[in-house]
Amino acid sequence: MIKEYAAGLSNRHHFGKVDDIGKWAGMAQDTFMSLWDYDEHVVDYVKKKQSLSGYDGLIYMPHELILDVDGTNPENARQKCIGLTILLDELMVPYRTYFSGTGFHLGIPGAAFRWKPGADLHMKVKECLRTHGIYEYADPSVTDKTRLIRVVNTLNSKSKLWKIPITPSELNGGIEEILELAKNKRSTHKWETLECEPVFNALKIAKKDTPTYGDKVSLGRNPDPIWYPCIQTMLEGISFGSRHATALRIAAHLRWRYPESMVRMMMEDWRKRVDIADKPFTSEEMDNIVTHCYEGHGGRGNNYGCNDSIKDKHCKDTCILYRTKKSQTLMDANEMEKTLVDFYTRNTDPINLGKLYGKNFPIYPGEVVILQAPPKSMKTMLLQNWVNSFKRPTYFMEMEMSPRQIWSRFVMMEKGWDEEELRQHYSQYKNGVAEDFSWLTVDYNSCYPQEIAKRIMMLPVKPEILVVDHMGLFKTQKYDNNMKVEEVSQSLMEIAVQNNIVVFAVSEITKQAFHEGMDITSARGSFRIAYNANKVLSVTPYKNKESDDNMIKALRVQCTANREKENLDVTLNVNGTRIS
């Protein structure tokens, strides 16, 4: 693929590879590149026509599609850009943020669109972005077939400021800081890879007439009702039993839009309206809720998407995000048939767990495997052995063990070391072994199950495997354990399907199963887990009763539920950290 590069608008038609952008960055003048990618046909066309005007060839989706956000002034553009980032967060589309010298650019992954190269690709994208409400914030004209976009780290001659990458925190920090940063070019920020599922496919969806967002900000009891009727409904008041949970959602929504002092004032006004004499809702409680919205999740703050269980109760079809959400989940017969065509023609590479033991037990992308086992049964070590054997890109959510413990195990099973050899290596540390684990990312921070999808999108490489250890450690608003497990297991199934990945999740077992043996009903939550899983594996430990140490000498791994035909029943020997 090639792009057009231009040293100013009057010096166009320089064609080079997509990767040649580095040769044009850093120039102290207006420097541009084509929004779209082209093939070699464009060069012949320009040689013949001496212009790109009327170009009739194919255009290709770039790796990063730029959305242009302008305003009456830089601060106005910043506010609109924040609004667009909020919308993209709701759509679960990752983005990169740039200050263009006068306004802002947002780069989104080309992989978010479903269409192949074509002469009318720009029209499909434009209509799709319009349907999803993107143009309530961005300039719709910046989708033209021959559109140029300013190259990052080049000078804007109009403002005498540079186009620079900025972080989300800098975008939300204030325009003065951004303008100061833009006085000089900036080392390109180390962004995560822009990848996501093809979520934009809304051409078949009829768009209802909706008023434009414009520059006017709604406050008080009418916060953008066209876009967020769920918030509007919650602001009008709710029942006693959900006041705190609802307050968290409202405050999390408002904190991205208004100064903290205003958020606290608005939430205090809402508290007074839902306060009940015999069931008080105190100012101190509300203050703690708002503080948590800003400081929760390791300082990142709270942010609840459309799939949140509380917001979903108030979801209405008048919201444009409602139509977007449905467009990602509703499928007609042709689309369902295409899933089978894709499955049988793309040579889907399953994770064949049985192959490790001379068996056949394939696990396909989009499947959830529940691993149920009693406490202290080496279930985590077993999962570590599996993913270390597969060496597929893995996101390992470990919420029980420390980084030292989990890393020690991985190193010992990879190198075949015992604890003494591990100690000697790291006490005389010279050469690390981290390069052997480039496929692994470990997360030690618990979260709400609805947040997992966003965490996956933030990873530098999209995982093929998600490991959850264990399901009972997720945060939820459910007090009943069965309901909690049901929510978590349902979320994991959605994550597996939407991200086309394999999910291994550890589940606690009931006391009865611990004493009487495991079957499909053994996991806490009973049948609900089996309903939301493609496969259920039971792990039974066998201890060495003849030895004084009473250590586990073997594990029996048995399939107790499978939606496919394959079965698995193997007994594995335990040798240090290796299980085979």
Secondary structure, DSSP 8 states (H G I E B T S, - for coil): -EEEEESSTTS--EEEEGGGHHHHTT-SS--EEESSBB-THHHHHHHHHSS-TT--S-BB--SEEEEEE--SSHHHHHHHHHHHHHHHHHHT---EEEE-SSSEEEEEEGGGB----BTTHHHHHHHHHHHTTGGGTS-TTTT-TT-EEE-TT-EETTTTEE-EEE-HHHHHH-HHHHHHHTTS---------------B--TTS---------S----TT-S-TTT-HHHHHHHT---GGGHHHHHHHHHHHHHTTS-HHHHHHHHHHHHHHH-BTTB---HHHHHHHHHHHHHTTTTT-----TT-HHHHTT--TTSHHHHHHHHHH---HHHHHHHHHHHHHTT---EEGGGGGTS--EE-TT-EEEEE--TTSSHHHHHHHHHHHH---EEEEESSS-HHHHHHHHHHHHHT--HHHHHHHHHT--S--GGGGTTEEEE-----GGGHHHHHHTSSS--SEEEEE-GGGS--S--SHHHHHHHHHHHHHHHHHHHT-EEEEEE-B-HHHHHH---TT-BTTTHHHHHT-SEEEEEEEEE-TTSTT--EEEEEEEEEEESSS---EEEEEEETTEE-
